[in-house]
């Protein structure tokens, strides 16, 4: 609720927030994603949902 009501300067950072503070998105290296990994996941989602590329 706090983040929804926070000033735009804080809320608009794109960061991961927990307990009113920005936190790291990844604590261990094997949870990092790559651009290729994100693209692969997105394409898989498109395939599974029948969504055409566009």
N, C-alpha and C positions, 0 to 999 in steps of 0.2 A: 504494500500500500504506500509506503514511504516513497518509493521510486516513482510511482505513478503521479504523486503530488509534488515531486522534487522540482526545483527550478530546471528549466530547459538546458542550462549549461551543464548540470550534473547528469541529467537523464539522457541527453543526446550524445553521449560519448561513444556508444557502441560497446562499452565494456561490460564484463560480467560483474554484477553487484550482489553482495551478500552482507547482511548486517550493516547496511548503509555505507559500505566501503567497496570500492572496486577491488576485485580479487583476480588472481591469475586464472586464466582459462584452462591451463594445463599444469599439473604438478609433476608429471612424469613424462619423459620423452616419448614413450610409445603411444601416448594419447594425442600427439600432435598430428595434424592433418596437412596434406599437401594440396596444391592446386589440382594436381592430377587426381588425387583421391576424392576431392570434392566433386570434380567433374564426373568421375566414375559413379559416385553415389547419386548425383543428380540424374544421370542418364539411366541408371537402374530404376530410380523412382518413376521416371517417365515411361520406361518400358512396362513396369508393373501396373501403372495406372492407365496405360493406353494413351498417354498425352503425346501429341506430336510435337516435334521440335519447332520452335518459332519465336 
